[in-house]
């Protein structure tokens, strides 16, 4: 699928260190140099590890390894702009983990091998609210990862081995998000948006009144009430005509909320909100225009006490009208926002990431070994980018049983339509394997 590349949004707290990123190539280089043909300088030889007995080239060997990946989550996921941030460390993962299963399998014949890995986890719990409109957010992520890859051994000996790998990773995700709207957050935004709106309308009315002062003064001196009414209607037409336009004053604030203050508020929702407060908006415009006209009239009639008193009375009435219209508009806007803000989102997504990589193992003794693996994939075929690093320290109990403990990191950046999954998974890896 052709999707625009997203700018990476790294999460440093979950990223592997520089040492971890260099471990795999360094280990691979070490193994390869130690396995060079005779004639080159070589270190003191060690006894082959318990798993180093090479089977006949035409014989299949198998390895099964159940494991625990205590993975934390750090990143963002969401649907149609309703995005929530996850930040769950692997040290507290058991508080959020509802179910998990993990298994690795390997089949090998000669230099060729088939690698398979299955991981399932269901995580749930409270997350950070996406902006001030929400007081509480609950998220649940159900994840299934399945890898299938081909491995080719380019170097092998008593010291260890190096494999090149290529394959695909199936990602199946189910995301369910529920949220509780914060009435105080909605009210605060409505009040601030109304103030900005009223200030802009008042500024426009003031400028329009200033431009028509000579005409207004002539109408007042001639006691032409009809002319003053015509001027007022012109002002209303000039200011009120802004509301139905594609970029009205209030819509600018609503657009500014997308992805920041109001996730999931679509363009259709914004238009519906604007239609729902149309009457209150026009009342506010008329009140502001009346106040500007009354203020202008007061300035013109200051030398005529009778006219001035009436103009001051109209100005006071206009200010009272503005206060009532402002309160009414704030409540209408808060009501429409509360009705339109989403309180949940969910989706199921499945995609496949091709990947290439390498793995290596270095044998310290017959029992003790160090293993590392790294791969990179996605390439915008599935995810925009996906990469994985793993390093473990292992111990061979017998030729058929071993264990390994270490660290695994997987970063996935995927976006499709309205679905976003930009998450790093990292945590302790513990496996116990059997060979047969």
Secondary structure, 3 states (H helix, E strand, C coil): CCCCCCCCCCCHHHCCCHHHHHHHHHHHHHHHHHCCCCCCCCCCCCCCCCCCCCCCCCCCEEEEEEEEEEEEEEEEEEECCEEEEEEECHHHHHHCEEEEEEEEEEEEECCEEEEEEEEEEEEEEEEECCCCCEEEEEEEEEEEEEEEEEEEEEEEECCEEEEEEEEEEEEEEEEEEEEEECHHHHHHHHHHHHHHHHHHHHHHHHHHHHHCHHHHHHHHHCCCHHHHHHHHHHHHHHHHCCCCCCCCHHHHHHHHCCCCCCCCCCHHHHHHHHHHCHHHHHHHHHHHHHHHHHHHHHHHCCCCHHHHHHHHHHHHHHHHHHHHHHHHHHHHHHHHHHHHCCCEEEEEEEEEEEEEEEEEEEECCCCEEEEEEEEEECCCCCCCEEEEEEEEEEEECCCCEEEEEEEEEEEEEEEECCEEEEEEEEEEEEEEEEEC
